[in-house]
């Protein structure tokens, strides 16, 4: 008789488990799959609503027009979230020597920083670093990969 009662409890437990929300489907926060909650002022907010990277032409560190638009949005976002500090990381494609690419990556990060400062962002809120060709975002030795790797990426610190 005890086995029948235990079996009944097991069946009820299984049924109850089927009606519990699946935290994997909700992302663990109760939101339904397909909806996302981005915390305002977070790195995810910057990426999703503003854009976190500026792309450069081959062997150049001058800001292209599209890059200025992204940095304009970043400056406005940083004005809204005045407690956020950012790091600008300059990157290059795989061509060129390590020393040349470190210097070029630094010029790219500095160009983006200088633009943000000119738009009113305090220079004390911005740090720069160059990774040269050491942190590619796209793998491959072709123009499509090279174009993705010539960038300055903004990260919330």
Residue pairs with C-beta under 8 A, 6 or more apart in sequence:
21 30
25 32
25 33
26 32
26 33
27 33
27 36
29 37
31 37
38 44
38 45
38 48
38 49
39 45
40 81
41 80
41 81
41 83
41 84
41 156
42 156
43 52
43 155
43 156
45 77
46 52
46 74
46 77
46 154
46 156
49 77
50 70
50 73
50 74
50 77
51 70
51 73
51 74
52 153
52 154
52 155
53 70
53 151
53 152
53 153
53 154
54 63
54 64
54 66
54 67
54 70
54 71
54 108
54 112
54 151
54 152
55 64
55 66
55 67
55 147
55 148
55 150
55 151
56 62
56 63
56 64
56 67
56 108
56 150
56 151
56 152
57 64
57 150
58 93
58 146
58 150
59 96
59 104
61 90
61 104
61 107
61 108
61 110
61 111
62 111
63 71
63 111
63 112
63 115
67 112
67 152
68 115
71 112
71 115
71 116
71 119
72 119
74 86
74 116
74 154
75 115
75 116
75 119
75 120
75 121
78 84
78 86
78 116
78 121
78 125
79 120
79 121
84 125
84 156
84 157
85 125
85 126
85 127
85 156
85 157
86 125
86 126
86 127
86 154
86 155
86 156
86 157
87 126
87 127
87 128
87 129
87 154
87 155
87 157
88 109
88 112
88 113
88 116
88 126
88 127
88 128
88 129
88 152
88 153
88 154
89 105
89 109
89 128
89 129
89 130
89 131
89 135
89 152
89 153
89 155
90 104
90 105
90 106
90 107
90 108
90 109
90 110
90 112
90 128
90 129
90 130
90 131
90 151
90 152
91 105
91 108
91 130
91 131
91 132
91 133
91 135
91 136
91 137
91 149
91 150
91 151
91 152
91 153
92 101
92 104
92 105
92 108
92 132
92 133
92 149
92 150
93 133
93 136
93 145
93 146
93 147
93 149
93 150
94 133
94 136
94 141
94 146
94 149
95 133
95 146
96 104
96 133
98 132
98 133
101 130
101 132
101 133
102 130
102 131
102 132
103 130
104 130
104 132
105 130
105 131
105 132
106 128
106 129
106 130
108 130
108 150
108 151
108 152
109 128
109 129
109 130
109 152
110 128
111 152
112 152
112 154
113 123
113 126
113 128
116 126
117 123
117 126
127 157
133 149
136 145
136 148
136 149
137 148
137 149
137 151
137 153
138 144
138 145
138 148
138 149
139 145
